[in-house]
Amino acid sequence: MPDVAGGTPKKGMKVTIGGSNLTLSKITKKAGCDATTAYLLDSAKSVLASAAFSGNDATFSYPLISGAVYYFVADSGGSTHNYYYRAAGTGLPVAGTYLTWTNGYTGSADDATARLIASVTVDVDTGITLSDDSVNFLVGSKSVKATWTTSGAHSITHVATLGDISAYTGASSGTPVKGTIGLWVYQSSANQLSDLVLKIGSSGSNYKQYSGTLSNPNKTLAADTGWMYVLFDLDNPSGGAGTPVWTSTAYCVISFTAVSASGNASFDYFTISKSNSIGLNGLGNRRDSWTTISTNTY
């Protein structure tokens, strides 16, 4: 592998995701490369997530959408760094089980060399699937049904960006000063899921985290069935990372714990309101599009 000094732009590899239910968990740089930070970029080269290298590894937890194009790159914050690359003519594309390496990235253009990145690790959750629920729904003609075959942590992520929601959060960035997100959850049997958590922000490195509470204090996920309304109080986060920018909200994940070894639950009417007490219900179809991720490693 040639070693070239004087690199400054973000360099790496371009891939197309070929599997479902995938989460980026680690980017590993070439030994000897002194880049300090790994980045996940979308097809337009916008940063979706970043993580500092510890040794040669940078750890992530970011959902990857099937069929989407991403760049896995590294940089030293604009400072000069050594980088390694795989020479051209190595037979691109290289197809893997979950992703296909289609090109390298020079920092300004695609080319046939993989720069800086030695490997990428993804986690796959084979224990959960999503489908349409045309029986149990509140708006439109269907809700989103999650079916699992393993207990423990699972997540669903919003496929499309949510855009500018600063009018609802009352802040252009940082911690919201107002606002509530609401989500309806359906259980056909009690105690199917618990610990509903929302992560929302501008990227997987810049988000706020919220613990869900049922709007009806007389109901619990452990004891009740049917539709229940879960609220996430935006000005009262329970955690998070970085500084989210609410004018360009592009990261939204709902996590839950599956209590039963196998079961299902349906989700519908995901809304946001300027109110500090309730989400915006009563307007239009709020099913939206979701995909699955997981915190489990296989």
ABEGO torsion letter per residue (X at the ends): XBBBBGBABBBEBBBBBABBGBBBABBBBBBGBABABBBBBBAAGBBABBBBBBEABBBBBBBBBBGBBBBBBBBAGGBBBBBBBBBBGAGOBBBBAABBBABBBAGABBBABBBGBABBBBBBBAABBBBBBAABBABEABBBBBBBABBEBBBBBBABBAEBAAAAAGBABEBBABEBBBBBBBBABBGABBGBBBBBEABAABBBBBBBBBABAABBAAABBEBBBBBBBAABBAEEBEBBBAABBABBBBBBBBABABEBBBBBGBBBBABAABBBBGBEBAAEBBBBBBABBX
